[in-house]
Amino acid sequence: MSTESISDRREHIRSISVTALSALLGVGAALASASVTGHLEPAEAATQTTPLLLVFGAILVQFVLFDFTSIYGEDEFGIKHYLFITFMTFSFWFVVWGILLTAEYTA
């Protein structure tokens, strides 16, 4: 096995793990948001700030987790990575919470 193929495989596994964690934490934040605002009408629930705090907390947890586990190793954890994690987590949270609000999910 060449060194280049090992490096490519490591990069692929890292990309999958970062994307999966962002997706899972986004869905988790949406479920937590739905449980916090489950007793409210959808229009009123959408005006609450607690769900936004939950998704921002999920995003910050990822930044700390990636720094602590050094999943990026010696590579630079730049603005592109911060934007990707923020976008993926927020997108999954927004879509899943929107579906739960439309379905009038109560936890």
N, C-alpha and C positions, 0 to 999 in steps of 0.2 A: 504494500500500500504506500503510495507516495505521500509526502508531507502535505502537498496541496489538497489531496482528497480528504485527509484528516481535518485540515483547517476548514474546508468547505462543509464537512459534516458537522463540525462543532458550531459553525455559524448558523447552519440550518436548525439545529436543535435549540440554539439560543433564540432564534427568531420565533420558533414555535412556542417555546416556553413563555416568552414575553407577551406574545399575542394571546395565548391561552389565559395567562394570569390577568391580563387587562380585561378580557371578555368575562371571565368568571367574577372578578371584582365588580365590574359594571353591572352584571346581572344581580349579584348579591346586594349592591347598593340600591338597585331598583326594587328588589324584594323588601329590603329594609324600609325604603321610602314608602312602599305600598302599605306596609304594616303600621307605619307611623301615621299615615294619612288615610287609612282605610275607613275610618268613621265619618269622613268628610265627603261632601259632594265633589265630583271631579273638578268642577270649575274653582271651587274653594281650595281644594288640595293643591292645585297647580300654582296657587299664589303663596304657598308656605315656603319658608326658607330652610326648614329642617332637612328636606330632601337634598337641597343643594349642598348643605354642610356634609351630608352623608357621602355624596359623590366626590366632593373635594377631599374628604378624609380618605376615601378609597384610593384616590390618585396619590395623595401624599404617602400613604402606606407603601405603595409600590416603589416610589422613589427611595424611601428608606430601605425597603427590602432589597432592591437591586444594588444599592450601595453596600449594604451589610453583607450580602451573599457574594458580592463581587462577580456577578454573573457575566459582566462585561470584561472581566479580567483586566488586562493592560490596555484594552481599547478605550478610547475616549467616550465618555457618556455625555454627548453633546446636546445641543438644542433640538436637533432632529429627533433624538430619542425621547426627550421630554415631551415634545409635541405629539409624537406618535402615541405614547402611553396616555397622555391626556385626551387625545381625540378618540382613541379606541374605547377607553373607559367611559367617557362622557356619552359617546354614541350608543353603546350598549345600554347604559343606564337610561338614556332618553327614550329609546325605542321600547324597551321592556316596560318601563314605568308608564309610558304612554298607552301601551296595550293593556296594562293592568288597570289604569284609570278608566279607559274606555269600557272595559269589561266589568267595571265596578267591583273589583276584587276587594274583599275584606279579610283581614288576617285575624 
